[in-house]
């Protein structure tokens, strides 16, 4: 599949004039704390893993999991504020933020629950307004703290620990405003949906997305299930995969969702996974260290393309004019 072909599929063959918005994000809203294992104490990773092991199994490198509030605050304290980068986040938020920052002229929106950020005067709502992202269906919840994601990075890999915070109320929010949110999402060319720290909202997300497909078959669903929803997918998660047009995964998630067995080739895994989609046009997009590989079905079987990652040299990088990113002071 070539880039022009992919762009044509995103357009649905009808142009953007029939849609109110181009891309709408649907997912958790968090405050991200990003630490690097090489910063500070050389035993930082071991210390973090020990903290997690107090209440459950220790994490594996490159995975993500839910922890309690006490554990995540202990991890933040162990890393030390001086070694942490802090920003507003959540996988869907990061995607929409990146699109907005690229100033591509796309009409963007978001659906989620924005909890209280522990920094005076800073909120996801404020960031949406600054970037011109429509947020009419983002619930502002000042009563509950936002979710927190602690990211420990090392050698290009990252291990994530997350709390739900106000994201816990996402399923209830979708229930209370089901018809209005379905209508909103059905007015978008693409709905980019991402996972939550647990599978709680998955059932309501599936119901909403099925209703969106019924309301407008032209709306495309782009699904990023993340590690937790890929390793042990609930039936609702499998349902979201089934109705998706684009599935975004890393290599391990690809193998987990595709039921990799000893001796399987990547093409065999892709073929097994592609048979689970409703649409013959659905595409799997797999992130590798060296680039991106896509898989899709054609009459003669599974087709594939590879887009290598070409790092930009520092001297070629430019910061576009416009609003600053969402970097926050240490908390």
ZAMAR-872628 format. One record per residue (C-alpha): residue in one letter; x, z, y; residue number from 1. Coordinates in nm, 4 decimals. Each point is the difference from the previous one (the first is absolute). Layout:
 residu        u        w        v num
      A        X        Z        Y NUM
...
END
This chain:
 residu        u        w        v num
      X   0.0000   0.0000   0.0000   1
      X   0.1441  -0.1012   0.3356   2
      X  -0.0486   0.1845   0.3303   3
      X  -0.2404  -0.2623   0.1346   4
      X  -0.2109   0.0269  -0.3141   5
      X  -0.0151   0.3781   0.0324   6
      X  -0.1026  -0.0274   0.3661   7
      X  -0.2794  -0.2365  -0.0993   8
      X  -0.1305   0.2517  -0.2529   9
      X   0.0065   0.2766   0.2585  10
      X  -0.2088  -0.2227   0.2228  11
      X  -0.2514  -0.0450  -0.2795  12
      X  -0.0241  -0.3671   0.0876  13
      X  -0.2450   0.0750   0.2811  14
      X   0.2180   0.1000   0.2962  15
      X  -0.0162   0.3360   0.1738  16
      X  -0.2970  -0.0798   0.2260  17
      X  -0.2519   0.1372  -0.2497  18
      X   0.1563   0.3474   0.0010  19
      X  -0.0136   0.2751   0.2615  20
      X   0.3416   0.1349  -0.1039  21
      X   0.3017  -0.1418  -0.1813  22
      X   0.1349   0.3055  -0.1868  23
      X  -0.1530   0.3458  -0.0465  24
      X   0.1987   0.2862  -0.1537  25
      X  -0.1780   0.2450  -0.2296  26
      X   0.1971   0.3045  -0.1117  27
      X   0.1544   0.3385   0.0697  28
      X   0.1250   0.1099   0.3429  29
      X   0.3024   0.2298  -0.0150  30
      X   0.2898   0.1501   0.1845  31
      X   0.3194  -0.1221  -0.1694  32
      X   0.3196   0.2036  -0.0267  33
      X   0.2910  -0.2197  -0.1100  34
      X   0.3220   0.1569  -0.1329  35
      X   0.3087  -0.1623  -0.1455  36
      X   0.1707   0.1578  -0.2983  37
      X   0.3437  -0.0664   0.1515  38
      X  -0.0873   0.1995   0.3142  39
      X   0.0636   0.3743   0.0215  40
      X   0.0589   0.1891  -0.3214  41
      X   0.1244  -0.2192  -0.2876  42
      X  -0.2387   0.1914  -0.2266  43
      X  -0.3102  -0.0842   0.2066  44
      X  -0.1575  -0.2091  -0.2752  45
      X   0.0572   0.2738  -0.2583  46
      X  -0.1471   0.2604   0.2336  47
      X  -0.3129  -0.2102   0.0644  48
      X  -0.0491  -0.0655  -0.3708  49
      X   0.0321   0.3729  -0.0734  50
      X  -0.2698   0.0772   0.2569  51
      X  -0.2389  -0.2486  -0.1595  52
      X   0.0749   0.1347  -0.3495  53
      X  -0.1322   0.3438   0.0995  54
      X  -0.3575  -0.1254  -0.0190  55
      X   0.0276  -0.3022  -0.2295  56
      X   0.2367  -0.2480  -0.1638  57
      X   0.2961  -0.1097   0.2138  58
      X  -0.0354  -0.3511   0.1441  59
      X   0.1932  -0.3064  -0.1072  60
      X   0.2004  -0.1994   0.2496  61
      X  -0.1998  -0.2843   0.1479  62
      X  -0.3422   0.1475  -0.0756  63
      X  -0.2669   0.1786   0.2008  64
      X  -0.2241   0.2948  -0.0654  65
      X  -0.2334   0.2516   0.1546  66
      X   0.1233   0.3528   0.0758  67
      X  -0.1545   0.3043   0.1672  68
      X   0.0452   0.0937   0.3653  69
      X   0.2491   0.2783  -0.0763  70
      X   0.2282  -0.2349  -0.1962  71
      X   0.0055  -0.2761   0.2587  72
      X   0.0731   0.2395   0.2866  73
      X   0.2793   0.1559  -0.2081  74
      X   0.1431  -0.3489  -0.0557  75
      X  -0.0101  -0.0707   0.3748  76
      X   0.1729   0.3309   0.0700  77
      X   0.2659  -0.0699  -0.2655  78
      X   0.0799  -0.3375   0.1559  79
      X   0.0216   0.1481   0.3505  80
      X  -0.1629  -0.1497   0.3071  81
      X   0.3284  -0.1422   0.1306  82
      X   0.0303  -0.2341  -0.3018  83
      X  -0.3618  -0.1186  -0.0050  84
      X  -0.1575  -0.3075   0.1557  85
      X  -0.3680   0.0607   0.0775  86
      X  -0.2722  -0.2576   0.0581  87
      X  -0.3666  -0.0696  -0.0514  88
      X  -0.0539  -0.1666  -0.3356  89
      X  -0.1975  -0.0816  -0.3115  90
      X   0.0549  -0.3257  -0.1909  91
      X  -0.2938  -0.1876   0.1532  92
      X   0.0778   0.1401   0.3454  93
      X   0.3633  -0.1131  -0.0291  94
      X  -0.1103  -0.3528  -0.0922  95
      X  -0.2466  -0.0279   0.2896  96
      X   0.2509   0.1593   0.2388  97
      X   0.2647  -0.2560  -0.1030  98
      X  -0.2400  -0.2917   0.0502  99
      X  -0.1002   0.1320   0.3429 100
      X   0.3633   0.0533   0.1015 101
      X   0.0828  -0.3600  -0.0969 102
      X  -0.2425  -0.1131   0.2725 103
      X  -0.1295  -0.2882  -0.2108 104
      X  -0.3340  -0.0073   0.1815 105
      X  -0.1984   0.1189  -0.3022 106
      X  -0.3154   0.2071   0.0424 107
      X   0.0562   0.3275  -0.1843 108
      X  -0.2127   0.2959  -0.1030 109
      X   0.0135   0.3158  -0.2083 110
      X  -0.2239   0.2278  -0.2066 111
      X   0.1114   0.3539  -0.0783 112
      X  -0.0093   0.3693   0.0872 113
      X   0.2436   0.1112   0.2704 114
      X   0.0807   0.3683  -0.0307 115
      X   0.1694   0.2203   0.2569 116
      X   0.3697  -0.0848   0.0468 117
      X   0.2164   0.3095   0.0557 118
      X   0.1469  -0.1469   0.3185 119
      X  -0.1819   0.0605   0.3289 120
      X  -0.1570  -0.3137   0.1464 121
      X   0.0904  -0.2289  -0.2933 122
      X  -0.2512  -0.1509  -0.2438 123
      X  -0.0683  -0.3073  -0.2074 124
      X  -0.2917  -0.0746   0.2337 125
      X   0.2379  -0.0045   0.2954 126
      X   0.2307  -0.2401  -0.1848 127
      X  -0.2872  -0.2347  -0.0862 128
      X  -0.0994  -0.0096   0.3665 129
      X   0.3569  -0.0684   0.1128 130
      X   0.0375  -0.2896  -0.2446 131
      X  -0.3461  -0.1451   0.0595 132
      X  -0.1180   0.0638  -0.3585 133
      X  -0.3761   0.0355  -0.0374 134
      X  -0.0816   0.3502  -0.1295 135
      X  -0.3765   0.0265   0.0315 136
      X  -0.0118   0.1146  -0.3650 137
      X   0.2891   0.2447   0.0128 138
      X  -0.1406   0.3523  -0.0133 139
      X   0.1769   0.2380   0.2376 140
      X   0.0189   0.3336  -0.1835 141
      X   0.1553   0.2617   0.2298 142
      X  -0.1053   0.2834  -0.2315 143
      X   0.2302  -0.0848  -0.2906 144
      X   0.3725  -0.0840   0.0053 145
      X   0.1066  -0.3518  -0.0833 146
      X   0.1584  -0.0860  -0.3324 147
      X   0.3774   0.0396  -0.0222 148
      X   0.2401  -0.2260  -0.1898 149
      X   0.3587   0.1141  -0.0576 150
      X   0.2272  -0.2924  -0.0880 151
      X   0.3443   0.0571  -0.1509 152
      X   0.2083  -0.3193   0.0218 153
      X   0.3167  -0.0887  -0.1881 154
      X   0.1701  -0.3361  -0.0689 155
      X  -0.3030  -0.2030   0.1039 156
      X  -0.2381   0.2013  -0.2169 157
      X  -0.2394   0.2744   0.1066 158
      X  -0.1844   0.2894  -0.1591 159
      X  -0.3281   0.1013   0.1666 160
      X  -0.1788   0.3348   0.0072 161
      X  -0.3428   0.0056   0.1656 162
      X  -0.2858   0.2291   0.0929 163
      X  -0.3563  -0.1162   0.0574 164
      X  -0.0857   0.1827   0.3205 165
      X  -0.3008  -0.1569   0.1719 166
      X   0.0247  -0.3016  -0.2344 167
      X  -0.1812   0.2203  -0.2501 168
      X  -0.3231  -0.0781   0.1861 169
      X   0.0310  -0.3785  -0.0296 170
      X  -0.2443  -0.0344  -0.2924 171
      X  -0.2656   0.2008   0.1846 172
      X   0.0567  -0.2050   0.3162 173
      X  -0.0505  -0.3253  -0.1926 174
      X  -0.3181   0.1393  -0.1532 175
      X  -0.1476   0.1044   0.3340 176
      X   0.0665  -0.3344   0.1687 177
      X  -0.0046  -0.2288  -0.3037 178
      X  -0.2084  -0.2909   0.1355 179
      X   0.1656  -0.0049   0.3429 180
      X   0.3526   0.0083  -0.1426 181
      X  -0.0847  -0.2729  -0.2523 182
      X  -0.1303  -0.2191   0.2826 183
      X   0.3141   0.0679   0.2041 184
      X   0.2362  -0.0872  -0.2859 185
      X  -0.2016  -0.3088  -0.0947 186
      X   0.0745  -0.1321   0.3496 187
      X   0.3752  -0.0089  -0.0727 188
      X   0.2071  -0.2814  -0.1475 189
      X   0.2133   0.2521  -0.1926 190
      X  -0.0583   0.3639  -0.0952 191
      X   0.3320   0.1694  -0.0792 192
      X  -0.0793   0.3065  -0.2116 193
      X   0.2537   0.2586  -0.1150 194
      X  -0.0031   0.3107  -0.2167 195
      X  -0.0488   0.3696   0.0740 196
      X   0.2000   0.2952  -0.1414 197
      X  -0.2650   0.0453  -0.2714 198
      X  -0.2669  -0.2216  -0.1563 199
      X  -0.2897   0.1819   0.1709 200
      X  -0.0986  -0.2784   0.2454 201
      X   0.0538  -0.2838  -0.2520 202
      X  -0.3596  -0.0077  -0.1218 203
      X  -0.1452  -0.0296   0.3488 204
      X   0.2640  -0.2535   0.1002 205
      X  -0.0980  -0.2147  -0.2978 206
      X  -0.3704   0.0217   0.0897 207
      X   0.0746  -0.0962   0.3619 208
      X   0.2258  -0.2916  -0.0961 209
      X  -0.2477  -0.1360  -0.2541 210
      X  -0.2678   0.0079   0.2688 211
      X   0.2375  -0.1788   0.2393 212
      X   0.0529  -0.2772  -0.2550 213
      X  -0.3757  -0.0340  -0.0452 214
      X  -0.0523  -0.0155   0.3774 215
      X   0.2765  -0.2538   0.0664 216
      X   0.1828  -0.1802  -0.2803 217
      X   0.2435  -0.1335   0.2585 218
      X   0.1482   0.3445   0.0719 219
      X   0.3244   0.0451  -0.1929 220
      X   0.1068   0.3352  -0.1442 221
      X   0.3696   0.0856   0.0028 222
      X   0.0677   0.3094  -0.2146 223
      X   0.3122   0.2186   0.0001 224
      X  -0.0677   0.2650  -0.2702 225
      X   0.3292   0.1884   0.0329 226
      X   0.1759   0.1908  -0.2774 227
      X  -0.2581   0.2687  -0.0813 228
      X  -0.2938  -0.2387  -0.0320 229
      X   0.2114  -0.2446  -0.2075 230
      X   0.1500   0.2379  -0.2553 231
      X  -0.3291   0.1544  -0.1111 232
      X  -0.2745  -0.2110   0.1571 233
      X  -0.3502   0.1451   0.0057 234
      X  -0.2807  -0.2411  -0.0967 235
      X  -0.0843  -0.0438   0.3694 236
      X   0.3608  -0.1019   0.0754 237
      X  -0.0170  -0.2601  -0.2775 238
      X  -0.3255  -0.1182   0.1572 239
      X   0.1692  -0.0514   0.3364 240
      X   0.2777  -0.1980  -0.1705 241
      X  -0.2658  -0.2163  -0.1664 242
      X  -0.1643  -0.1078   0.3268 243
      X   0.3234  -0.0366   0.2002 244
      X   0.1327  -0.3311   0.1277 245
      X   0.3533   0.1296   0.0574 246
      X   0.1681   0.2843  -0.1905 247
      X   0.3124   0.1465   0.1655 248
      X   0.2277   0.2004  -0.2326 249
      X   0.3608   0.0885  -0.0564 250
      X   0.1667  -0.0893  -0.3300 251
      X  -0.0804   0.3272  -0.1755 252
      X  -0.3641  -0.0073   0.1138 253
      X  -0.0216  -0.3602  -0.1234 254
      X   0.1101   0.1084  -0.3468 255
      X  -0.2305   0.3020  -0.0077 256
      X  -0.3121  -0.1908   0.1034 257
      X   0.0877  -0.2929  -0.2251 258
      X   0.0490   0.2230  -0.3050 259
      X   0.3626  -0.1002  -0.0563 260
      X   0.1106   0.0285  -0.3629 261
      X   0.3496  -0.0119  -0.1450 262
      X   0.1222  -0.3581   0.0014 263
      X  -0.2581  -0.1285   0.2503 264
      X   0.1199  -0.2525   0.2538 265
      X  -0.1127   0.0321   0.3614 266
      X  -0.2097  -0.3137  -0.0434 267
      X  -0.1804   0.1562  -0.2969 268
      X  -0.0713   0.3146   0.2013 269
      X  -0.1268  -0.2147   0.2876 270
      X  -0.2231  -0.2019  -0.2319 271
      X  -0.1558   0.3137  -0.1459 272
      X  -0.0632   0.1404   0.3478 273
      X  -0.1356  -0.3274   0.1420 274
      X  -0.2663  -0.0092  -0.2711 275
      X  -0.1470   0.3199   0.1459 276
      X  -0.0934  -0.1620   0.3329 277
      X  -0.3445  -0.1411   0.0686 278
      X   0.1436  -0.2872   0.2012 279
      X   0.2180  -0.2761  -0.1446 280
      X   0.1648  -0.0175   0.3435 281
      X   0.1240   0.3603   0.0045 282
      X   0.3724   0.0502   0.0594 283
      X   0.2396   0.2773  -0.1047 284
      X   0.2791   0.0686   0.2485 285
      X   0.2898   0.2028  -0.1431 286
      X   0.2689   0.1592   0.2146 287
      X   0.3508  -0.0216  -0.1472 288
      X   0.3242   0.1241   0.1497 289
      X   0.1071  -0.3603   0.0661 290
      X  -0.3326  -0.1351   0.1247 291
      X  -0.3646  -0.0674  -0.0837 292
      X  -0.1407  -0.1710  -0.3097 293
      X  -0.3573  -0.1270  -0.0147 294
      X  -0.2073  -0.0869  -0.3076 295
      X  -0.3279  -0.1929  -0.0215 296
      X  -0.1969  -0.1968  -0.2566 297
      X  -0.0164  -0.3751  -0.0466 298
      X  -0.1430  -0.2064  -0.2823 299
      X   0.3345  -0.0206  -0.1776 300
      X   0.0501   0.3787   0.0127 301
      X   0.1746   0.2448   0.2312 302
      X   0.1799  -0.1422   0.3021 303
      X   0.2585   0.1849   0.2049 304
      X   0.2026  -0.0255   0.3194 305
      X   0.2841   0.2108   0.1368 306
      X   0.0694   0.0704   0.3668 307
      X   0.3497   0.1485   0.0386 308
      X   0.0610   0.2772   0.2478 309
      X   0.2466  -0.1175   0.2609 310
      X   0.1241   0.2984   0.2045 311
      X   0.0156  -0.0527   0.3756 312
      X   0.3361   0.0513   0.1622 313
      X  -0.0069   0.2754   0.2656 314
      X   0.0853  -0.2455   0.2773 315
      X  -0.3083  -0.2113  -0.0843 316
      X  -0.2482   0.2882   0.0280 317
      X  -0.2121   0.0158   0.3136 318
      X  -0.2610   0.2525   0.1082 319
      X  -0.3178  -0.1770   0.1165 320
      X  -0.1484   0.1082   0.3322 321
      X  -0.3047   0.2245  -0.0128 322
      X  -0.0969   0.3510  -0.1105 323
      X   0.2611   0.2229  -0.1582 324
      X  -0.0234   0.0948  -0.3684 325
      X  -0.1638   0.3209  -0.1119 326
      X   0.3140   0.2095  -0.0314 327
      X  -0.0749   0.3643   0.0736 328
      X   0.2164   0.2959   0.1027 329
      X   0.1129   0.2451  -0.2658 330
      X  -0.2781   0.2375  -0.1087 331
END
